[in-house]
């Protein structure tokens, strides 16, 4: 009689091998969150020196240029600085469009873009106030606009730390356009295109201030409403 030396009494047949569960080579690895990307998984590295970020830096470079406005208060000097500001303000639309179209959105760009906008507008308003082109009775409007920019920036930082995003609203974009028109007109100061640029600038500044208060209130109201919703669901 033949004696089997096989320690496993179960014969390893193709049927048995098919029935046995197969362990994946990843079975002992901890599960990764679905949104976690493996290193070198084909993700492109961000490049700081791309065209949108370069345009943003050029816009920020206009900020120190505006400090020289009081040295050239004449009609020609005012027009030159006004066009500097207008081109810089319009470049905000250009770099955003290029970043989205060319898929060149970067983390540093998300930081620099709103920062450059706020520095540009705030510096221009403070310089115009120092020159007297914004009268003293209108100082409160400058304080409201600059204060709101700081408050919303802080709110976005807090929301980002909590995993929320405070996106720009339509009202906020309208405020930005009106504010840029106001600053540009006040920089022109003198009659331009048959219009009293100074009066037009003050009128637009008043409208921009009203939009500033309204949009700022909505940003904070929406944020705290979202917090209350999260607390009620948890």
Secondary structure, 3 states (H helix, E strand, C coil): CCCCCCCCCCCCCHHHHHHCCCCCCCCCCCCCCCCCCCCCCCCCCCCCCCHHHHHHHHHHHHHHHHCCHHHCCCHHHHHHHHHHHHHHHHHHHHHHHHHHHCCCCCHHHHHHHHHHHHHHHHHHHHHHHHHCCCCHHHHHHHHHHHHHHHHHHHHHHHHHHCCCCCCCCHHHHHHHHHHHHHHHHHHHCCEECCEEHHHHHHHHHHHHHHHHHHHHHHHHHHHHHHHHHHHHHC
